[in-house]
Amino acid sequence: MKVIQIGRDGPTNKLKVTVGEQSTTFGSVPQSVSREHCKVVRQDDGTAVITNLNDRNVTYVNGQPVVSHDITADDVVELGSEHYRLDTSFLKLVRMVDISHLQNVWNDYAAWEEHTKISTIRSNALKSVTGLFSMAALIITFGDFGIEEQTMRTLRLVLYTLAGVTIVFTSLNMFVTAPRKIREAKEREEHFLDDYTCPACKRPFGKSYRYEKLVELGECPLCKAKFRG
């Protein structure tokens, strides 16, 4: 934890920042910024709270006067009635971002992936049926089941026909739908990577970080921005 005192240096009318016993001055500030205007308590994780040090002081966070308020790198901090804007970069504050919208992005993509896997399983199952028909025809051909020859020939013809029809159907289906499915998969992947990104650094999380894992982490694994929800 670090306590940072902020105010106006009397002799020079410059912004004075004090940490412990060490003080640094920056550019000039208006008289409405008092000598002991406010303090910032910065935690080790980059979060911070700004607090007025005097009832006569005025401190604004995002345009609203505050007595004590949490601040992040996204907030605009102003001092005094003349709204002197404080450059908070020296505080090294973290950003706070909302990721709740990413839940739908993740769920939609996960549902599409599950649907794709189910379709693949069904397609493979249909292919295996072809083999079963052919195997049954061979068993009938070389087995002795006490069935009349004419009946066996008819049965073999039916089984081979079913196997052939299945082969033709699956082959045509793959020929017609494969390009569309490949194109759809590519588009889905691109849209997912474009949408499933950190609101702070805009870099994609990818499939390695499911939404529940991001919530558990509480921060972006890439830029360390804190998550609100």
C-alpha positions in Angstrom: 0.0 0.0 0.0 1.2 3.5 -0.8 -0.2 6.9 0.5 0.3 9.8 -1.9 -0.4 13.4 -0.8 -1.5 15.8 -3.6 -1.7 19.6 -3.3 -0.3 23.0 -4.4 3.3 24.0 -3.6 2.9 27.4 -1.9 6.1 29.1 -3.1 5.9 27.9 -6.8 2.2 27.3 -7.3 3.1 24.0 -8.9 1.4 20.6 -8.3 3.1 18.9 -5.4 3.1 15.2 -5.0 4.4 13.7 -1.7 5.1 10.1 -1.0 6.5 9.5 2.5 9.1 12.2 3.0 9.9 12.7 -0.7 8.1 15.4 -2.7 8.0 16.2 -6.4 6.5 19.2 -8.2 5.0 19.4 -11.7 3.4 22.1 -13.8 1.5 25.1 -12.3 -1.9 24.7 -10.8 -4.7 27.2 -10.0 -5.2 28.7 -6.6 -8.4 26.6 -6.1 -6.1 23.6 -5.6 -5.2 23.8 -1.9 -1.8 23.0 -0.4 -3.1 19.8 1.1 -5.9 19.0 -1.3 -6.3 15.3 -1.3 -4.6 11.9 -0.9 -4.6 8.7 -2.9 -4.2 5.4 -1.2 -3.0 3.0 -3.8 -3.1 -0.8 -3.1 -0.5 -3.2 -4.4 -2.9 -4.5 -7.0 -3.2 -1.1 -8.7 -6.6 -0.2 -7.2 -6.9 3.1 -5.4 -9.1 5.5 -3.4 -8.9 9.3 -3.6 -10.0 11.3 -0.5 -10.4 15.0 0.2 -8.2 16.3 3.0 -10.3 19.4 3.8 -14.1 20.2 3.6 -13.3 23.4 1.6 -11.5 21.4 -1.1 -13.3 20.2 -4.2 -12.3 17.0 -5.9 -14.1 15.6 -9.0 -14.2 12.0 -10.3 -15.7 11.8 -13.8 -17.3 15.3 -13.3 -18.9 14.4 -9.9 -17.7 16.0 -6.7 -16.6 13.4 -4.2 -15.4 13.1 -0.6 -13.8 9.7 -1.1 -14.0 7.5 -4.1 -12.4 4.5 -5.8 -10.5 5.5 -9.0 -9.0 3.5 -11.8 -7.0 4.4 -14.9 -10.2 5.0 -16.8 -11.5 7.7 -14.4 -11.0 11.5 -15.0 -9.8 13.2 -11.8 -10.1 17.0 -11.4 -9.1 19.3 -8.5 -10.5 22.6 -7.4 -13.4 24.8 -8.6 -11.5 25.4 -11.9 -11.4 21.7 -12.6 -7.7 21.3 -12.9 -7.3 17.9 -14.5 -4.9 15.6 -12.7 -2.6 13.4 -14.8 -3.0 10.1 -12.9 -0.5 8.2 -15.0 2.1 8.5 -12.2 -0.2 6.6 -9.9 0.1 3.5 -12.2 -3.6 2.7 -11.7 -5.1 -0.4 -13.2 -8.1 -0.3 -15.6 -11.5 -1.8 -14.6 -13.5 -3.3 -17.5 -16.9 -5.0 -17.7 -16.7 -8.5 -19.3 -20.3 -9.6 -18.7 -21.1 -9.4 -22.5 -18.5 -12.0 -23.1 -20.6 -14.7 -21.5 -23.0 -14.8 -24.4 -20.1 -14.8 -26.9 -18.6 -17.8 -25.2 -21.9 -19.7 -24.7 -22.9 -19.2 -28.4 -19.5 -20.4 -29.7 -19.5 -23.4 -27.2 -23.0 -24.3 -28.3 -22.0 -24.2 -32.0 -18.9 -26.4 -31.3 -21.1 -28.9 -29.5 -23.6 -29.0 -32.4 -20.7 -29.5 -34.9 -19.3 -32.4 -32.8 -22.8 -34.1 -32.6 -23.2 -33.7 -36.4 -19.8 -35.3 -37.0 -20.7 -38.2 -34.7 -23.9 -38.8 -36.5 -22.2 -38.7 -39.9 -19.6 -41.3 -38.7 -22.4 -43.4 -37.4 -24.1 -43.3 -40.8 -20.9 -44.4 -42.4 -20.6 -47.4 -40.0 -24.1 -48.5 -41.1 -22.7 -49.0 -44.6 -20.2 -51.5 -43.2 -22.9 -53.3 -41.3 -25.0 -53.8 -44.4 -22.0 -55.2 -46.3 -20.9 -57.4 -43.5 -24.5 -58.8 -43.1 -24.6 -59.6 -46.8 -21.2 -61.5 -46.6 -22.4 -63.4 -43.6 -25.5 -64.5 -45.5 -23.5 -65.4 -48.5 -21.1 -67.8 -46.7 -23.3 -68.8 -43.8 -25.7 -71.7 -43.7 -29.0 -70.5 -42.2 -31.3 -72.9 -43.9 -32.8 -70.2 -46.0 -33.9 -70.8 -49.6 -31.4 -69.7 -52.2 -33.8 -67.3 -53.9 -34.6 -65.7 -50.5 -30.9 -65.4 -49.7 -30.2 -63.8 -53.1 -33.0 -61.3 -52.6 -31.8 -60.5 -49.1 -28.2 -60.1 -50.3 -29.4 -57.7 -53.0 -31.4 -55.7 -50.5 -28.4 -55.4 -48.2 -25.9 -54.5 -50.9 -28.4 -52.0 -52.3 -28.8 -50.4 -48.9 -25.0 -50.2 -48.5 -24.7 -48.6 -51.9 -27.5 -46.1 -51.3 -25.9 -45.2 -48.0 -22.5 -44.7 -49.6 -23.9 -42.5 -52.4 -26.0 -40.5 -49.9 -23.1 -39.8 -47.5 -20.7 -39.1 -50.4 -23.1 -36.6 -52.0 -23.9 -35.0 -48.7 -20.2 -34.5 -48.0 -19.5 -33.2 -51.5 -22.4 -30.7 -51.2 -22.0 -29.6 -47.6 -18.3 -29.8 -47.0 -17.4 -26.4 -48.6 -20.2 -24.7 -46.8 -19.2 -26.2 -43.4 -15.6 -25.3 -43.9 -16.5 -21.7 -44.7 -18.9 -21.5 -41.8 -16.3 -22.9 -39.4 -13.7 -20.4 -40.6 -16.2 -17.5 -40.2 -17.3 -18.7 -36.8 -13.7 -18.9 -35.6 -12.9 -15.4 -36.9 -16.0 -13.8 -35.4 -15.3 -15.6 -32.1 -11.7 -14.3 -32.0 -12.9 -10.8 -32.9 -15.6 -10.7 -30.2 -14.0 -12.7 -27.4 -11.4 -10.1 -26.5 -10.3 -8.1 -23.5 -12.2 -4.7 -23.5 -9.0 -3.1 -22.2 -6.2 -4.4 -24.4 -8.4 -5.7 -27.3 -6.4 -8.9 -27.5 -8.3 -12.2 -28.0 -8.6 -14.6 -25.1 -9.1 -17.5 -27.5 -10.5 -20.9 -26.5 -8.0 -21.3 -23.7 -9.9 -19.1 -21.4 -13.6 -20.0 -21.0 -15.8 -17.3 -19.5 -16.0 -18.9 -16.1 -12.2 -19.1 -15.9 -11.9 -15.4 -16.7 -14.4 -14.6 -13.9 -12.4 -16.7 -11.5 -9.2 -15.0 -12.5 -10.7 -11.6 -11.9 -8.3 -9.9 -14.3 -7.1 -10.0 -17.9 -4.3 -12.6 -18.1 -2.7 -10.5 -20.9 -2.8 -6.9 -19.6 -3.9 -7.4 -16.0 -6.9 -5.1 -16.2 -9.4 -5.8 -13.4 -12.8 -7.3 -14.3 -16.0 -5.8 -12.9 -18.2 -8.8 -13.8 
